[in-house]
């Protein structure tokens, strides 16, 4: 198991953090590592109601109490988000609930993977890295297997001492939590909200836009749809820093449309056919994401309520582009497009003008 060593460290860390945790609490941790919540969420509204009720009780119990870090890694790209850590955050419970629902409905573990991880727990007990009697653990697992490996509850001892109140979420929500928090704060004050995601090629701008789209009902626009048409590619224009994007057309068709608050249309440019495609109809939405290099061009930057920069180191950037685009396009990125992007970032001071920066 490739994750064997990291899971071992996590289990030992859990025992250090919660020294009174029982066997079933260890098994629950492993279950969550493999299956996340372990069951599909059919009703988001019912899930949200449970979250609100739990948080209301929690805040009554922990008045004046807060934590500096609400996240706890459980491995396998998953985190526990402790609800007490939300006290001073602007993020909406509906957003948190969406994190939880998306994780529950997308993480699919296997019985084989789970049993392999239980065997690791046995080894840790056998080698006395954990204090649980091996005979007791084997007996517990045998009975648990006979019952069909159902989701596990925390022990009463654990609940009494540590009062667990959390939701299992995916790593991407942990990584960009500050962005979600900022968006929810803005959406309480502004309408519509325009968010720009600029940054290096291969840094994950489109991926981040899609992550946001899985949580919010929002419009997503791609700067790749606004590269210069052939008739505009004059020598003078291509010497201009940031000049290889049609920022005038983007402003006229998209920015003005969003600010107008009514249905509008824009035409994406197809780099393969080198022509404009059929118009796309856009319905007004409160949140609007603009992703892509040059989205923070000086002619556009002041129109955004939130500016995000995604960075990446050159080695990882090269690897991702080669994997994504193949050798021929990789060469063009390295020799042509990336140098142009870097000049734009430096000349326009894009990173320092961003509200949030997420380096890889």
DRENKOL-152629 format. One record per residue: residue number from 1; x, y, z of N, C-alpha, C in turn; residue in one letter. Coordinates in steps of 0.02 Angstrom, whole numbers. Example, Ala and Ser with C-alpha at 12.3 -4.5 7.8 and 13.67 -1.06 7.14 Angstrom:
BEGIN
1 660 -284 390 615 -225 390 660 -165 390 A $
2 642 -112 354 684 -53 357 645 2 394 S $
This chain:
BEGIN
1 43 -60 0 0 0 0 44 62 0 X $
2 38 103 -52 83 160 -61 75 211 -5 X $
3 16 213 27 3 263 79 15 235 149 X $
4 48 177 151 56 141 214 92 183 267 X $
5 148 215 248 188 252 296 152 314 321 X $
6 118 350 275 83 411 296 24 394 341 X $
7 -11 340 327 -67 320 370 -41 300 439 X $
8 15 266 440 45 247 504 59 309 547 X $
9 89 360 515 103 422 551 40 456 576 X $
10 -13 454 535 -76 485 554 -108 449 613 X $
11 -105 382 613 -134 345 669 -96 358 734 X $
12 -31 361 730 9 376 790 -4 447 814 X $
13 -12 493 767 -27 562 785 -95 567 818 X $
14 -144 529 792 -210 529 823 -207 508 895 X $
15 -169 456 908 -165 432 978 -131 483 1023 X $
16 -82 518 995 -48 570 1034 -95 628 1049 X $
17 -137 646 1000 -184 702 1009 -242 683 1055 X $
18 -263 620 1049 -322 596 1086 -304 531 1123 X $
19 -265 536 1176 -239 476 1209 -291 430 1241 X $
20 -352 454 1248 -405 413 1277 -449 381 1223 X $
21 -430 388 1160 -472 360 1107 -472 284 1112 X $
22 -529 255 1098 -539 183 1104 -527 149 1036 X $
23 -529 83 1037 -518 46 975 -566 67 920 X $
24 -630 76 939 -679 93 888 -666 163 859 X $
25 -633 207 898 -615 273 872 -560 267 820 X $
26 -512 221 832 -460 209 783 -490 179 719 X $
27 -536 132 727 -568 101 670 -609 153 632 X $
28 -642 198 669 -680 251 636 -634 296 594 X $
29 -576 312 621 -528 354 584 -508 320 519 X $
30 -494 255 522 -474 218 462 -532 213 413 X $
31 -593 204 440 -652 201 397 -660 267 359 X $
32 -652 323 393 -658 388 361 -602 399 311 X $
33 -543 376 326 -487 381 279 -502 345 214 X $
34 -538 289 217 -553 250 157 -617 271 123 X $
35 -670 286 163 -736 296 134 -764 366 144 X $
36 -727 412 175 -753 478 193 -813 468 240 X $
37 -871 496 223 -929 488 267 -958 418 266 X $
38 -945 382 211 -968 314 208 -1038 304 182 X $
39 -1073 358 166 -1141 351 140 -1158 411 96 X $
40 -1201 400 48 -1222 453 3 -1270 500 40 X $
41 -1269 564 21 -1315 613 49 -1369 627 -3 X $
42 -1430 605 11 -1485 613 -37 -1514 683 -35 X $
43 -1517 713 25 -1549 778 32 -1500 828 62 X $
44 -1479 876 21 -1435 928 46 -1469 970 100 X $
45 -1533 982 91 -1569 1024 140 -1573 990 208 X $
46 -1586 925 209 -1587 889 273 -1518 890 305 X $
47 -1466 882 264 -1398 884 289 -1381 953 317 X $
48 -1404 1004 283 -1392 1073 307 -1427 1086 373 X $
49 -1487 1060 380 -1524 1070 442 -1488 1037 501 X $
50 -1462 977 490 -1424 943 542 -1361 982 561 X $
51 -1329 1011 510 -1269 1051 522 -1286 1112 564 X $
52 -1339 1147 547 -1359 1206 584 -1376 1188 656 X $
53 -1413 1134 666 -1432 1114 734 -1371 1095 775 X $
54 -1324 1059 744 -1263 1039 780 -1221 1099 799 X $
55 -1214 1146 753 -1173 1205 766 -1205 1248 821 X $
56 -1271 1252 821 -1305 1291 873 -1291 1262 942 X $
57 -1294 1196 948 -1279 1164 1012 -1206 1174 1030 X $
58 -1163 1166 981 -1091 1172 993 -1073 1242 1018 X $
59 -1101 1293 987 -1085 1361 1007 -1111 1377 1076 X $
60 -1165 1345 1095 -1190 1354 1163 -1144 1323 1214 X $
61 -1112 1267 1195 -1067 1232 1241 -999 1266 1245 X $
62 -977 1295 1189 -908 1320 1185 -906 1396 1178 X $
63 -951 1430 1210 -952 1503 1207 -884 1532 1227 X $
64 -856 1573 1184 -792 1603 1199 -732 1560 1181 X $
65 -747 1499 1156 -694 1453 1137 -683 1455 1062 X $
66 -621 1452 1039 -607 1450 968 -543 1410 957 X $
67 -531 1390 895 -469 1355 878 -435 1393 822 X $
68 -368 1391 821 -332 1427 770 -332 1390 703 X $
69 -338 1324 705 -337 1284 645 -394 1233 647 X $
70 -446 1244 608 -503 1200 611 -495 1135 572 X $
71 -438 1127 537 -430 1069 493 -384 1016 523 X $
72 -401 954 509 -361 898 532 -357 846 477 X $
73 -297 833 452 -290 785 398 -305 714 422 X $
74 -343 677 382 -355 606 396 -326 563 340 X $
75 -287 595 295 -255 558 241 -302 545 183 X $
76 -274 518 130 -313 500 70 -347 561 39 X $
77 -317 620 46 -346 680 17 -408 705 54 X $
78 -415 688 117 -474 706 156 -453 741 221 X $
79 -499 783 246 -488 820 309 -551 819 351 X $
80 -541 821 416 -595 837 461 -597 913 470 X $
81 -654 943 457 -664 1014 469 -703 1022 534 X $
82 -668 1044 587 -699 1049 653 -744 1112 655 X $
83 -806 1101 673 -855 1155 669 -839 1213 716 X $
84 -806 1199 772 -790 1253 819 -744 1304 787 X $
85 -707 1283 736 -661 1329 702 -696 1378 655 X $
86 -762 1372 647 -799 1416 602 -823 1479 637 X $
87 -812 1483 700 -841 1538 740 -825 1607 713 X $
88 -763 1618 692 -743 1685 670 -737 1690 594 X $
89 -769 1644 559 -764 1644 486 -828 1672 454 X $
90 -820 1701 394 -877 1728 357 -911 1674 315 X $
91 -878 1618 307 -904 1566 263 -973 1542 285 X $
92 -1016 1530 237 -1086 1511 251 -1090 1436 266 X $
93 -1138 1418 310 -1148 1347 325 -1170 1309 263 X $
94 -1205 1342 218 -1226 1309 156 -1164 1288 115 X $
95 -1112 1329 117 -1050 1312 82 -1016 1253 115 X $
96 -1011 1255 182 -982 1199 219 -1020 1135 205 X $
97 -1085 1139 205 -1126 1080 192 -1113 1053 122 X $
98 -1103 1098 74 -1088 1077 6 -1021 1040 4 X $
99 -971 1064 42 -907 1028 47 -920 956 68 X $
100 -959 949 122 -972 884 152 -1010 839 104 X $
101 -1062 865 73 -1103 826 27 -1061 803 -33 X $
102 -1021 848 -60 -979 830 -118 -930 775 -100 X $
103 -900 778 -40 -854 726 -20 -890 660 -10 X $
104 -947 662 24 -985 601 38 -1008 567 -26 X $
105 -1025 607 -76 -1054 579 -137 -1003 565 -192 X $
106 -939 579 -178 -889 568 -231 -832 522 -210 X $
107 -820 514 -145 -766 471 -122 -791 399 -119 X $
108 -759 355 -157 -779 285 -159 -720 242 -138 X $
109 -724 213 -78 -671 168 -55 -688 97 -73 X $
110 -645 51 -52 -656 -20 -65 -648 -60 0 X $
111 -681 -117 2 -676 -161 60 -604 -185 67 X $
112 -573 -200 9 -504 -225 11 -456 -172 39 X $
113 -465 -110 17 -423 -56 42 -432 -46 117 X $
114 -495 -50 139 -510 -42 210 -478 -97 251 X $
115 -483 -160 228 -454 -216 265 -378 -211 268 X $
116 -348 -187 214 -275 -177 215 -254 -127 268 X $
117 -294 -75 275 -280 -24 326 -292 -49 396 X $
118 -342 -93 404 -353 -124 469 -294 -169 487 X $
119 -264 -201 437 -205 -243 450 -146 -200 474 X $
120 -142 -139 450 -90 -93 474 -102 -77 548 X $
121 -165 -67 566 -181 -55 637 -161 -115 680 X $
122 -174 -175 654 -153 -235 690 -78 -237 700 X $
123 -41 -219 648 32 -219 652 58 -169 703 X $
124 26 -112 707 46 -61 755 33 -84 826 X $
125 -20 -121 835 -35 -148 902 12 -206 919 X $
126 23 -248 870 68 -305 879 138 -282 899 X $
127 162 -228 866 229 -202 879 230 -152 936 X $
128 174 -145 969 166 -103 1029 179 -29 1016 X $
129 167 -7 954 167 66 940 102 97 965 X $
130 50 56 970 -14 76 999 -31 27 1055 X $
131 -64 49 1109 -71 9 1169 -130 -40 1170 X $
132 -167 -46 1116 -227 -88 1117 -207 -162 1112 X $
133 -237 -204 1155 -221 -276 1153 -239 -306 1084 X $
134 -192 -343 1055 -203 -371 989 -262 -419 988 X $
135 -270 -458 1040 -326 -505 1043 -393 -468 1042 X $
136 -396 -414 1080 -457 -374 1082 -472 -342 1014 X $
137 -420 -318 981 -429 -288 915 -454 -340 864 X $
138 -423 -399 864 -443 -451 817 -516 -471 829 X $
139 -535 -475 891 -604 -493 908 -652 -439 884 X $
140 -633 -376 894 -675 -320 872 -684 -321 796 X $
141 -629 -330 760 -631 -329 687 -672 -387 660 X $
142 -665 -446 691 -703 -505 669 -778 -493 675 X $
143 -799 -465 731 -870 -450 740 -892 -394 693 X $
144 -849 -346 684 -864 -289 640 -873 -313 568 X $
145 -829 -360 546 -834 -387 478 -900 -424 470 X $
146 -920 -463 519 -982 -501 516 -1043 -456 510 X $
147 -1037 -394 537 -1092 -346 534 -1091 -305 469 X $
148 -1042 -319 425 -1042 -288 359 -1004 -223 354 X $
149 -958 -209 401 -917 -149 398 -960 -86 391 X $
150 -1007 -78 434 -1050 -18 433 -1011 42 461 X $
151 -1034 104 445 -1002 163 475 -998 157 551 X $
152 -943 182 579 -930 175 651 -944 240 687 X $
153 -970 234 747 -980 293 790 -920 301 836 X $
154 -910 362 860 -859 372 912 -882 339 976 X $
155 -833 318 1015 -848 288 1081 -876 342 1127 X $
156 -910 319 1179 -937 367 1228 -881 403 1264 X $
157 -826 368 1277 -768 399 1310 -742 457 1267 X $
158 -735 444 1202 -710 495 1156 -758 554 1153 X $
159 -823 540 1148 -872 594 1144 -872 637 1207 X $
160 -867 605 1264 -868 642 1328 -806 687 1336 X $
161 -748 660 1317 -686 696 1328 -671 748 1274 X $
162 -684 731 1211 -661 773 1156 -717 807 1117 X $
163 -779 789 1133 -838 820 1102 -829 831 1027 X $
164 -820 778 989 -808 785 916 -868 816 880 X $
165 -854 864 838 -906 896 797 -871 920 733 X $
166 -876 882 681 -839 898 620 -876 870 560 X $
167 -851 889 500 -874 861 437 -813 839 397 X $
168 -819 784 361 -765 761 318 -770 797 251 X $
169 -714 828 231 -713 865 168 -651 845 128 X $
170 -651 862 64 -594 847 21 -539 899 29 X $
171 -478 878 13 -419 921 22 -425 987 -16 X $
172 -457 987 -74 -462 1048 -114 -501 1103 -77 X $
173 -549 1083 -35 -586 1134 2 -544 1161 60 X $
174 -503 1118 88 -455 1142 139 -405 1190 108 X $
175 -378 1172 50 -325 1211 18 -349 1281 -1 X $
176 -411 1285 -23 -437 1350 -46 -490 1378 1 X $
177 -486 1359 65 -536 1381 113 -540 1456 118 X $
178 -483 1490 117 -483 1564 122 -519 1595 64 X $
179 -516 1564 6 -551 1589 -53 -626 1582 -45 X $
180 -649 1525 -21 -720 1515 -8 -745 1564 44 X $
181 -705 1574 96 -723 1620 149 -730 1691 122 X $
182 -683 1711 78 -685 1779 49 -745 1787 2 X $
183 -760 1735 -37 -817 1739 -82 -882 1746 -44 X $
184 -891 1707 8 -953 1711 47 -960 1779 81 X $
185 -903 1807 103 -905 1873 134 -927 1925 82 X $
186 -900 1922 22 -917 1969 -31 -990 1963 -52 X $
187 -1015 1902 -54 -1083 1890 -78 -1135 1916 -29 X $
188 -1114 1932 31 -1160 1964 79 -1165 2039 67 X $
189 -1117 2066 30 -1113 2138 21 -1124 2161 -52 X $
190 -1100 2120 -99 -1099 2141 -169 -1144 2097 -212 X $
191 -1167 2125 -268 -1203 2087 -318 -1203 2125 -384 X $
192 -1178 2096 -437 -1145 2031 -440 -1074 2034 -413 X $
193 -1046 1975 -397 -976 1970 -375 -935 1942 -433 X $
194 -880 1977 -449 -835 1956 -502 -768 1935 -472 X $
195 -748 1873 -485 -685 1845 -458 -640 1827 -516 X $
196 -578 1853 -516 -529 1836 -567 -478 1787 -540 X $
197 -463 1735 -580 -411 1687 -562 -357 1689 -616 X $
198 -302 1720 -601 -246 1727 -647 -189 1682 -622 X $
199 -136 1676 -662 -78 1638 -638 -45 1599 -693 X $
200 6 1561 -673 48 1525 -720 9 1470 -757 X $
201 29 1458 -819 2 1401 -856 16 1337 -817 X $
202 -33 1293 -812 -25 1230 -777 -33 1234 -702 X $
203 -48 1292 -676 -55 1300 -603 -122 1276 -577 X $
204 -171 1265 -621 -236 1240 -598 -292 1290 -597 X $
205 -288 1341 -639 -340 1393 -640 -408 1366 -661 X $
206 -409 1328 -715 -472 1298 -739 -498 1248 -688 X $
207 -453 1210 -657 -474 1162 -606 -505 1197 -547 X $
208 -474 1252 -525 -502 1290 -469 -571 1319 -487 X $
209 -577 1345 -548 -643 1371 -569 -695 1316 -567 X $
210 -677 1256 -588 -725 1200 -586 -742 1180 -514 X $
211 -692 1184 -470 -705 1169 -399 -756 1218 -371 X $
212 -748 1282 -388 -796 1333 -366 -865 1319 -396 X $
213 -865 1297 -459 -928 1282 -492 -965 1223 -462 X $
214 -929 1179 -428 -961 1122 -395 -993 1142 -329 X $
215 -973 1199 -303 -999 1223 -239 -1052 1277 -248 X $
216 -1040 1322 -296 -1085 1379 -306 -1122 1375 -373 X $
217 -1180 1405 -375 -1215 1416 -438 -1185 1480 -468 X $
218 -1138 1472 -514 -1102 1530 -539 -1089 1525 -614 X $
219 -1073 1581 -645 -1050 1582 -714 -974 1577 -714 X $
220 -947 1540 -763 -874 1533 -770 -855 1554 -841 X $
221 -806 1599 -845 -781 1624 -909 -707 1607 -915 X $
222 -684 1591 -976 -615 1571 -987 -580 1621 -1033 X $
223 -523 1647 -1010 -486 1694 -1051 -460 1662 -1115 X $
224 -453 1596 -1116 -432 1562 -1177 -481 1574 -1234 X $
225 -543 1592 -1217 -593 1606 -1268 -585 1676 -1298 X $
226 -535 1713 -1274 -527 1783 -1296 -456 1799 -1319 X $
227 -422 1748 -1345 -357 1763 -1376 -369 1801 -1441 X $
228 -317 1835 -1463 -324 1878 -1521 -342 1839 -1585 X $
229 -388 1867 -1622 -403 1840 -1688 -346 1858 -1736 X $
230 -338 1820 -1790 -281 1831 -1836 -276 1903 -1861 X $
231 -333 1933 -1875 -331 2001 -1904 -306 2054 -1855 X $
232 -303 2036 -1790 -280 2084 -1740 -207 2073 -1720 X $
233 -177 2020 -1746 -109 2002 -1725 -56 2041 -1764 X $
234 -56 2105 -1754 -5 2147 -1786 60 2142 -1747 X $
235 114 2161 -1779 179 2158 -1745 179 2203 -1684 X $
236 149 2262 -1691 145 2309 -1636 106 2279 -1577 X $
237 49 2248 -1593 7 2221 -1540 42 2163 -1504 X $
238 75 2120 -1540 108 2063 -1509 169 2083 -1469 X $
239 197 2141 -1480 252 2167 -1438 227 2195 -1373 X $
240 163 2210 -1371 132 2238 -1311 128 2185 -1256 X $
241 151 2201 -1197 147 2154 -1141 73 2141 -1125 X $
242 54 2077 -1127 -16 2060 -1116 -60 2073 -1176 X $
243 -29 2089 -1233 -67 2109 -1292 -95 2052 -1333 X $
244 -77 1989 -1317 -101 1933 -1357 -169 1908 -1335 X $
245 -202 1945 -1290 -271 1930 -1271 -315 1988 -1293 X $
246 -376 1973 -1314 -421 2025 -1338 -459 2055 -1279 X $
247 -423 2094 -1240 -453 2123 -1179 -509 2173 -1195 X $
248 -507 2204 -1253 -560 2251 -1271 -626 2213 -1282 X $
249 -622 2158 -1320 -682 2119 -1333 -708 2086 -1269 X $
250 -662 2064 -1226 -684 2034 -1163 -721 2085 -1120 X $
251 -694 2146 -1118 -727 2198 -1078 -796 2214 -1107 X $
252 -799 2224 -1173 -862 2243 -1205 -915 2189 -1201 X $
253 -894 2126 -1209 -943 2072 -1213 -959 2041 -1144 X $
254 -909 2036 -1101 -920 2000 -1037 -926 2048 -978 X $
255 -876 2089 -966 -878 2133 -907 -939 2178 -909 X $
256 -951 2211 -965 -1010 2255 -970 -1074 2215 -962 X $
257 -1075 2154 -990 -1134 2112 -983 -1148 2094 -911 X $
258 -1096 2076 -874 -1104 2058 -804 -1127 2118 -763 X $
259 -1098 2175 -776 -1116 2235 -738 -1186 2259 -756 X $
260 -1211 2242 -815 -1278 2263 -835 -1333 2225 -799 X $
261 -1317 2165 -775 -1366 2127 -736 -1422 2095 -776 X $
262 -1415 2094 -842 -1466 2063 -885 -1434 2009 -927 X $
263 -1477 1966 -957 -1451 1914 -1001 -1410 1946 -1057 X $
264 -1353 1914 -1074 -1311 1940 -1128 -1278 1882 -1165 X $
265 -1242 1898 -1218 -1209 1848 -1259 -1136 1867 -1270 X $
266 -1095 1816 -1280 -1026 1827 -1302 -1006 1771 -1349 X $
267 -955 1783 -1389 -931 1734 -1437 -860 1711 -1418 X $
268 -852 1647 -1402 -785 1621 -1388 -744 1613 -1452 X $
269 -679 1625 -1446 -634 1616 -1502 -604 1546 -1500 X $
270 -607 1510 -1555 -580 1443 -1560 -510 1445 -1591 X $
271 -459 1428 -1552 -390 1433 -1576 -375 1380 -1630 X $
272 -414 1326 -1632 -402 1274 -1682 -427 1297 -1750 X $
273 -488 1324 -1752 -517 1346 -1816 -499 1418 -1831 X $
274 -471 1453 -1780 -452 1524 -1787 -512 1567 -1807 X $
275 -569 1553 -1775 -630 1590 -1791 -674 1594 -1729 X $
276 -721 1641 -1730 -769 1647 -1675 -823 1594 -1682 X $
277 -842 1567 -1625 -894 1516 -1624 -962 1548 -1614 X $
278 -1014 1506 -1613 -1082 1531 -1603 -1088 1566 -1536 X $
279 -1130 1617 -1530 -1138 1654 -1467 -1163 1609 -1411 X $
280 -1139 1623 -1351 -1161 1589 -1290 -1204 1636 -1250 X $
281 -1263 1613 -1231 -1308 1653 -1189 -1288 1648 -1116 X $
282 -1287 1703 -1081 -1268 1705 -1011 -1326 1732 -970 X $
283 -1347 1693 -921 -1398 1716 -874 -1365 1751 -815 X $
284 -1393 1805 -790 -1364 1839 -732 -1361 1793 -671 X $
285 -1303 1792 -638 -1294 1755 -575 -1255 1798 -527 X $
286 -1264 1785 -464 -1232 1827 -414 -1156 1820 -415 X $
287 -1132 1758 -428 -1060 1746 -428 -1036 1731 -499 X $
288 -980 1762 -518 -953 1753 -585 -877 1745 -581 X $
289 -852 1691 -610 -782 1674 -606 -750 1685 -675 X $
290 -695 1723 -676 -658 1734 -738 -589 1703 -727 X $
291 -574 1649 -764 -510 1615 -753 -466 1617 -815 X $
292 -401 1622 -804 -354 1619 -859 -301 1673 -855 X $
293 -244 1658 -887 -191 1708 -891 -218 1769 -927 X $
294 -198 1827 -903 -217 1893 -929 -286 1916 -905 X $
295 -317 1877 -861 -383 1900 -835 -375 1963 -794 X $
296 -315 1976 -767 -303 2036 -728 -265 2089 -767 X $
297 -274 2089 -832 -245 2141 -874 -264 2210 -847 X $
298 -221 2260 -852 -236 2326 -824 -302 2356 -847 X $
299 -325 2338 -906 -390 2365 -930 -449 2330 -897 X $
300 -436 2275 -860 -490 2235 -831 -488 2232 -755 X $
301 -429 2239 -725 -418 2221 -655 -463 2259 -606 X $
302 -479 2321 -620 -519 2360 -573 -592 2339 -571 X $
303 -613 2295 -615 -683 2273 -616 -696 2214 -569 X $
304 -644 2186 -539 -652 2126 -499 -658 2143 -424 X $
305 -702 2107 -391 -708 2114 -319 -655 2072 -282 X $
306 -631 2018 -315 -582 1974 -284 -533 1951 -337 X $
307 -468 1957 -322 -417 1938 -370 -373 1883 -341 X $
308 -367 1828 -377 -332 1768 -353 -276 1751 -401 X $
309 -217 1735 -373 -160 1715 -413 -139 1644 -394 X $
310 -131 1601 -445 -107 1533 -435 -36 1527 -463 X $
311 11 1509 -420 80 1500 -441 99 1427 -444 X $
312 156 1414 -477 181 1345 -482 256 1349 -496 X $
313 295 1302 -470 366 1303 -485 379 1277 -556 X $
314 433 1300 -588 445 1284 -659 448 1210 -674 X $
315 477 1170 -629 483 1099 -642 415 1065 -645 X $
316 373 1080 -596 306 1051 -596 264 1078 -653 X $
317 273 1141 -669 237 1171 -725 254 1134 -790 X $
318 317 1122 -802 339 1087 -862 310 1016 -864 X $
319 312 983 -808 286 914 -805 212 911 -822 X $
320 174 957 -792 102 957 -803 84 973 -876 X $
321 118 1022 -904 103 1042 -973 121 986 -1021 X $
322 177 953 -1010 196 896 -1052 144 841 -1048 X $
323 121 827 -989 70 775 -979 3 795 -1010 X $
324 -14 858 -1004 -79 883 -1028 -81 896 -1103 X $
325 -26 924 -1130 -27 949 -1199 16 910 -1248 X $
326 59 866 -1224 103 830 -1269 166 867 -1286 X $
327 214 834 -1320 281 861 -1331 281 923 -1377 X $
328 242 921 -1430 243 977 -1478 219 1041 -1445 X $
329 161 1038 -1411 134 1097 -1378 176 1117 -1318 X $
330 206 1068 -1285 250 1082 -1228 307 1128 -1249 X $
331 335 1114 -1307 390 1155 -1333 368 1227 -1345 X $
332 308 1235 -1372 282 1303 -1384 270 1340 -1318 X $
333 243 1305 -1269 232 1336 -1204 298 1361 -1175 X $
334 349 1317 -1175 413 1334 -1144 448 1390 -1180 X $
335 448 1388 -1247 487 1436 -1286 449 1499 -1305 X $
336 383 1496 -1303 344 1552 -1330 296 1582 -1279 X $
337 249 1541 -1256 193 1569 -1217 212 1584 -1144 X $
338 249 1540 -1113 267 1551 -1043 311 1614 -1035 X $
339 361 1626 -1078 399 1689 -1072 355 1751 -1079 X $
340 304 1747 -1123 258 1804 -1131 218 1814 -1067 X $
341 195 1758 -1037 157 1763 -974 199 1792 -919 X $
342 262 1768 -914 306 1792 -861 319 1867 -867 X $
343 327 1892 -928 336 1964 -939 274 2002 -914 X $
344 216 1975 -929 153 2006 -907 148 2008 -831 X $
345 163 1952 -799 159 1949 -725 206 2001 -694 X $
346 266 2006 -721 317 2050 -692 301 2123 -708 X $
347 287 2138 -771 275 2208 -791 213 2237 -759 X $
348 161 2196 -752 98 2220 -724 93 2208 -648 X $
349 144 2175 -620 146 2164 -547 83 2127 -524 X $
350 65 2076 -561 1 2041 -550 -3 2008 -482 X $
351 51 1974 -462 49 1938 -398 34 1985 -340 X $
352 69 2042 -336 60 2087 -279 -8 2123 -281 X $
353 -39 2125 -340 -105 2157 -345 -162 2108 -330 X $
354 -144 2046 -315 -194 1995 -300 -212 1996 -226 X $
355 -276 1983 -212 -297 1979 -141 -275 1914 -109 X $
356 -275 1860 -148 -256 1794 -123 -206 1763 -171 X $
357 -152 1733 -144 -102 1700 -184 -96 1629 -159 X $
358 -100 1581 -204 -94 1510 -186 -38 1478 -225 X $
359 23 1480 -198 78 1444 -233 70 1369 -224 X $
360 96 1332 -272 93 1259 -266 146 1236 -217 X $
